[in-house]
Structures are given as structure tokens and as C-alpha cells.
């Protein structure tokens, strides 16, 4: 039963984030997706690498 609950909760969070929505679970917190644009990263020694764009999942816990 617990495994089914976790799977359903994961599906709801994934679906919301896929649709660019925040997902708030009362008593727990909020999941959101943040897009990080492509950027150059300079390393010591002068090497410069282009970092690809990416999406990051963030979680903010509800304050008690």
C-alpha cells in the first residue's frame, strides 16, 4: 500500500513539473522546476567550456 502511495505521489509531482507548474503538498513543501540557461564556465588555466542548458528540480519545505 505504501509503495502505491509513493508511486502515485511521484506521478503527480512529475506531471505537474512537466506542465511547468509548482506542486505544493500541504504540510510538506513545494516542488518547482527552474531552467538554467546555457553558460560559459572558465576553469583555472584559461580553459573555457560551454555548459548546456538544463532544468533543475527545487524543493522548498513548508515552514512550521
C-alpha positions in Angstrom: 0.0 0.0 0.0 2.8 2.4 0.9 4.6 1.7 -2.3 1.5 2.5 -4.3 1.1 5.8 -2.5 4.7 6.8 -3.2 4.3 5.9 -6.9 1.1 7.9 -7.2 2.7 10.9 -5.4 5.7 10.7 -7.7 3.4 10.6 -10.8 1.5 13.7 -9.6 4.8 15.7 -8.9 6.3 14.6 -12.3 3.1 15.5 -14.2 2.9 19.0 -12.6 6.6 19.8 -13.2 6.3 18.5 -16.8 3.5 21.1 -17.3 5.7 23.8 -15.7 3.5 24.0 -12.6 4.6 24.2 -9.0 3.4 21.3 -6.9 2.6 22.0 -3.3 1.9 19.3 -0.8 0.3 20.7 2.3 2.3 20.0 5.4 5.4 19.1 3.4 6.5 21.7 0.9 6.6 22.9 -2.7 8.4 21.3 -5.7 9.2 23.6 -8.7 11.3 23.5 -11.9 13.9 26.1 -12.6 15.5 26.5 -16.1 19.2 27.3 -16.1 20.4 28.8 -19.4 23.5 27.7 -21.3 26.6 29.5 -20.0 30.3 29.6 -20.3 32.4 28.2 -17.5 36.0 29.2 -17.1 38.5 26.9 -15.5 41.8 27.8 -13.9 44.4 27.7 -16.7 42.2 29.5 -19.2 40.1 26.6 -20.5 36.5 27.7 -21.2 33.7 25.2 -21.6 30.1 25.8 -22.8 27.7 24.3 -20.3 24.4 23.1 -21.8 21.0 24.4 -20.6 19.3 22.3 -18.0 16.2 22.1 -15.8 16.7 21.7 -12.0 14.0 20.5 -9.6 13.9 22.5 -6.4 12.1 21.7 -3.2 11.2 24.3 -0.5 10.0 22.9 2.8 7.0 24.5 4.4 7.8 26.5 7.5 6.3 25.1 10.7 
